Amino acid sequence: MCGILAPSYLNCSTVSRLYDRREDISMYDVLVCDDNKEFLKLVILLLDKYADLYQITVTGFACGQELLEYCREHKPDIVYMDIKLGEKNGMMLGKTIKAMYPKSLMIYISAYDDYYVDMVQAEPFRFIPKDAADIPGLERQLADCLEAAVRRISGREIWTFTFKRKKYHVELRKIRYYYSVARAIYIVGDLEKMPTHYYQKLDELQKDLEKLDGSFVRISKSCIVNMKYIQSVRKNKIEIDNRSLSVTAGYQERFREKYEKYWNTFI
C-alpha cells in the first residue's frame, strides 16, 4: 500500500511514482568568478551560508579561462561573474557560457555602472554592485539573486517570515502545515534550527501562500496544509504524519476542488 491516498482515478503505483518524483532533490551548481581573490573568498563564504537552504554547491574561480574550461565539462546552473577579469571581459565570457548553456543564469558583479548596454547583449539575469565595504548589503543582494535564480531554475518557492526582528527563509516544500493559536502561527515541518512559530493573521498567510505555491490549502479557520504531505482522506478528515486533521464546514468544497486539481497536475 502506498503512503498517500490520491483521488480515486489514480492507482497506487501511479501515486507512488509521482510522490517519488516530487521528492527528487538535486544540487545546483553555482560558480563564482572574480580575479580579486579576497573578494572571491568573501562571495563564496556568503553564498555557502545558503547552501543547505537552496541545495547548492559553490565553486570559485580566480581566472576566466579556468571557469571556461570547467564549463566545457560541466553545465553550471548559476554563475556570479565579475565584469572585469584581468585580460578577459566577463561579459564576453558570459556570452560564451550562455551560447553553450542557454538556461544557465548569469549574475554580473562590478564596481562600475557603465556596462549596462553591453550587459543586455550578455543576457544577464541580475546585476550586483561590487562593494566589499558593505558586507551585509552584499550578502543581501547575493542571497536575493540566489533565491530568484533557484526559483527560475527549479520552480521551488522560498517563504520568508519574521520572528523577533530577524528574517528566516525556508523552502515551502519542507513545510507540512500551519496552525494558529490566538495570534501565533505554528509551523510544522523541517525547519532546521528555525523558530517554530511567529505572529501573523492566518488570512494574511493564506494570501501570501496563494501567490507563491499552489500546494497549500486551508482546511479550517485555524489550519493550512501542504497537500503533498496528505497521506489519506477519509470523509472530512485528512492525515499528515499520522495525525488526523479536520476539514471543517465552509472549507470542504474548496479543499476537494484544490486537492483534485493538485493531483491532476501530476497526471
N, C-alpha and C positions, 0 to 999 in steps of 0.2 A: 504494500500500500504506500502511495507516495505521501510526501509530507504536507502538501497543501491541497485544498479542495477548490477546484475551479467550477465555473458554470457547467451544467450537465453535458453540454455539447463538446467538451474537451475530455478526451480519455486520459487515463492516468499516466501512460507513458509520455504523451504529449506534454502534459503539465510538468513532468519531471525534467524533460529536455529544456523546456522554456525556463524553468526555475534555475537550472544549471547555467543557462546562457546569461541570465540576468546577473548571476553571481560572479561571472568571469571578471577577474581583475587583472589588468595589465599595467606594467610600469611605463611611464612616459619618459622618453629620452630628452633631457633638457641640456643644451650645450651653452656655454658662455665663452665668448672670445674677446679678449682685451689685452693689448700689449703692455699695459701698465699692470705689472704682476701684483702689486699691493691692492689695487682696485679689484683685480680679478679675484683675489683671495677673499676680499670683502663681499663681493657679489655672491660667490659660491657659499660662503658662510651664511649669508642672509637667506638664500634660497633653500639651503639644506634644512633650515628650521621648519620648512613646509613640506619636506619630503614625504612624511607619513600621511599627512592630510591629503595631498594631491597625488600620491602614488607616483613619485618622480625619482629619477636618478639624475644627478647633476655632474657634468664633466666639464672641466675648464681647459682652455687653450690660450696660450700667450702668443701664438703665431697663426696667422690666417692660413698659411699653407698646411699646417698640421690639421687644422679644422677641416679644410677641404679634403685632405687625404682620408680623414676619418669618415667624412660624409660619403666618400666614394664606396665605402664598405658598409655603412650603417645609415639608415634613414632617421634623421632627427625629427622629433615632434615640435620642439620649440627651441629657437636659437636667440639668445641675447647677444647682440653684436655691437661692438664699438665701431663707430663710423670711420675713425682714423686708426688704421692698423699699421703703423710704420710705413713701409713702402706699398702696402696693399690698401686699396679702398674697400672699406667694409661693405658699402652698398653694392659695389661690383661683385664682391664675393657673395653677398646675399642673393643677387640676381642669379648667379651660377647655381647656388643651392636650390633656389626656387625652380630653376629650369629642370633640375634633377628630381626634385620632390615638390610638386606644386602645392601639396597640402601642408607642408611644413610652415610654421608661423615664425616670422622674423620680427624681433623686437630690437630696435636700434637704440643705442645709448651714445650720447655725445654731449660734450660741454659747449658745443656750438649750435646756433639756431639758424644757420644759413644753408641748410641742406634739404629743406622741405620739398622743393621742386624735384630734386633728384630722387628723394625717397619715394615719391609717388610711383616712379618707374620701377623702384626696387620692391614694390608691393609690401610695404611694412604693415605689420599687424598693430604695433604700438610704437611710440617714441618716448624715451625716458631721458630727461636732462641729467647729465653726469655731474653729480655734486657729492663728493666723498665727505665733505664737511657736515652735511646734513644726513647722518646715518638713519635716524628714524624716518625721515622723509623718503630717503632712497629705499628703505625696506618696504615702506607702504606702497610705493609705486611698483617695485618688483613684485610684491605679493598680489597687487591688484591686476597687474598684467598676467601673472601666472594663473590666477583664478579665471580670468576671462579666456585665456588660451586653452586651459583644460576644459572649460565649458564648450568652447568652439569645437575642440577635437572629439571629445567623448560624450558630450551631452550631459555629463554629470553636473549636478547643481549643488552649489555651496550655500548653506544657510548661515546667517550671522545673527548672533544675539548678544546682548549686553548684560553683564552682571557686575555690580559694584564698580561701574565706570570702565570696565575692561571688556573689549570685544572678543568674542570667541567665534571660530569658524568650524563648521562641521559639515561633512557630506550628508545630504538628505537621505541617501540610500542606507546610512548607518542608523537612522532613527526608526524605531518600531512604532511608537505612538507618543502622543502628548496627552496629558490630562491636567485639568485645572482644579485647584482647591483655593477658594477665596480669590485673592489677587495673584497668586502664584501659579505658574505653569511648570509642570514637571515633565522632564524629557526622559523617555525610556529608550535606551539604545546603547551603542558602543561609543561612549563619549571620550574615553581615554584621558582621564585626569581633568575633565572639564566639569563645571558646576552642573548639578542635576536639575536645577530649577532656575527660573528667572521671573521677572514680573512684566506682564503684558496682558491685555484682554485677549481672550481666545478668538473673538470675532476678528481682531486685527491680525492675529497669527494666521487664521484661515485665509484671509485676503492675501497675505504675503506668500503663503504656500501655493495658492492658486496661480500666482504669477510665475512661480519657479518650477513647480513639479506637479504633474498630473497624477502622481501615485498616492496622494493623500486625500482622504475623505473624512468628513465629520460624521460621527455616528451618534452623537448625543450633545447635550448642552455643554458637557464638560470634557469631551474626548474627541481627538482627531487621530486617525490611524493611517499607517503606511500599508497599502493594500498588498504589497509584495510579501509581507510577513504574515498574512492571514493564512492560518493552517486549515481552518474549516469554517463552514457557515451552517448553522442549524437554526432554522426559523429566524428569530430575531436576536440571535447570539452569534458572535464570532469568537474565534480562538486565536490568540497570538502568544507564543511561548508558553503554551499550556495554560494560559489564563483566559477565562471567559469574560468577554466584554459585551454589554448590551447595546443593540441598535434600537434606540428609543423611538416612540411615535413622533412623527414630524420629520424624522431623518431617514426613515426606512426606504421610502421610494427613491429618494436621491441616492442613497447608498447602493441600492440594486442597480440603478442606471449607471453609476460610475464604475461599479465593480465589473459589470458585464462589458462596458466599453473598455475598461482597462485590459481585460483578458483578450478582447478582440484584437488589440494591437500586437499580440504575440502569435496570432494565427496566420 
